[in-house]
Amino acid sequence: MTKHASVYQIFLNLTHAIDNLTEFPKLSPDERCLIRHLNSYWVKKQEVKVVEVINNVAYSSPATVFRNLKKLRQKGYVELLMDSRDNRVKFVQPTELTISYFDNLGKIMLQSLQGH
């Protein structure tokens, strides 16, 4: 097998391991995409406003983004915090569940790479 085929197999093993995580509420593909988008802010320690998320996610309509944000909140992945100066502004924050979720994804990724 070629090197590229082996790398692709590592990727497939990784995605299979992620799909089989049982300790977390299941996410739809859209929810997964949205939480990855949010994580791109969080890893940089940037605050992200709900209105920014709704208006700046290019892959989906604002209504769909809002609906998926609501589902992530119901599943315990995000919480909304009000701005201390302006109650109309809300920020999307990760929960401990989300932090644990991404931590486990990182561990799976490292294990996948070390195994090959």
C-alpha positions in Angstrom: 0.0 0.0 0.0 1.2 3.5 -0.7 2.0 6.1 2.0 -1.0 8.2 1.0 -3.3 5.2 1.2 -2.0 4.5 4.7 -2.5 8.1 5.8 -6.1 7.9 4.4 -6.7 4.7 6.4 -5.5 6.6 9.6 -8.1 9.3 8.8 -10.8 6.7 8.3 -9.9 5.0 11.6 -10.0 8.4 13.3 -13.5 9.3 11.9 -14.7 5.9 12.9 -13.4 6.4 16.5 -15.1 9.8 16.7 -18.4 8.4 15.4 -18.3 5.8 18.2 -17.8 8.1 21.1 -20.6 7.1 23.4 -20.0 9.4 26.4 -21.2 12.4 24.5 -24.6 13.3 23.1 -24.7 12.6 19.4 -24.2 15.5 17.0 -25.7 15.8 13.6 -23.3 16.8 10.8 -24.5 20.4 10.9 -24.1 20.5 14.7 -20.6 19.1 14.4 -19.7 21.7 11.7 -21.0 24.5 13.9 -19.2 23.4 17.0 -16.0 23.1 15.1 -16.5 26.6 13.8 -17.1 27.9 17.3 -14.0 26.1 18.5 -11.9 28.1 16.1 -12.8 31.1 18.2 -12.4 29.4 21.5 -8.9 28.0 20.9 -7.8 31.6 20.2 -9.5 32.7 23.5 -11.8 35.0 21.4 -15.3 35.8 22.5 -18.0 35.1 20.0 -21.4 36.8 19.9 -24.5 34.9 18.9 -25.3 37.4 16.2 -21.8 36.9 14.7 -22.2 33.2 14.6 -25.7 33.5 13.0 -24.5 36.0 10.4 -21.0 34.7 9.6 -21.5 31.0 9.0 -21.3 30.8 5.3 -22.4 27.2 4.8 -25.9 27.6 6.1 -28.8 30.1 6.4 -29.0 32.2 9.6 -32.2 30.3 10.6 -30.5 27.0 10.3 -27.4 28.2 12.2 -29.7 29.5 15.0 -31.6 26.2 15.1 -28.3 24.2 15.4 -27.0 26.6 18.1 -30.2 26.0 20.0 -29.8 22.2 19.7 -26.1 22.5 20.9 -27.4 24.4 23.9 -30.1 21.8 24.6 -27.5 19.0 24.4 -25.2 20.8 26.8 -22.4 21.8 24.5 -22.8 25.5 24.7 -24.2 28.2 27.0 -25.2 31.7 26.3 -23.8 34.5 28.5 -25.2 38.0 28.6 -22.8 40.9 28.1 -22.4 42.7 31.5 -22.8 46.1 29.8 -25.5 45.3 27.2 -28.2 42.7 27.9 -29.1 42.5 24.2 -25.7 41.0 23.5 -25.1 37.3 24.2 -21.9 35.3 23.9 -21.6 31.6 23.0 -19.3 29.8 25.5 -18.2 26.2 25.6 -19.3 24.0 28.5 -17.3 21.4 30.4 -18.9 18.9 28.1 -17.5 20.7 25.0 -14.0 21.0 26.5 -14.1 17.3 27.3 -15.4 16.5 23.8 -12.5 18.3 22.1 -10.0 16.9 24.6 -11.1 13.4 23.7 -11.0 14.2 20.0 -7.4 15.3 20.4 -6.4 12.2 22.4 -8.0 10.0 19.7 -6.1 11.9 17.0 -2.8 11.4 18.8 -3.5 7.7 19.4 -4.4 7.3 15.7 -1.1 8.9 14.7 1.0 6.9 17.2 -0.5 3.6 16.0 1.0 4.0 12.5 
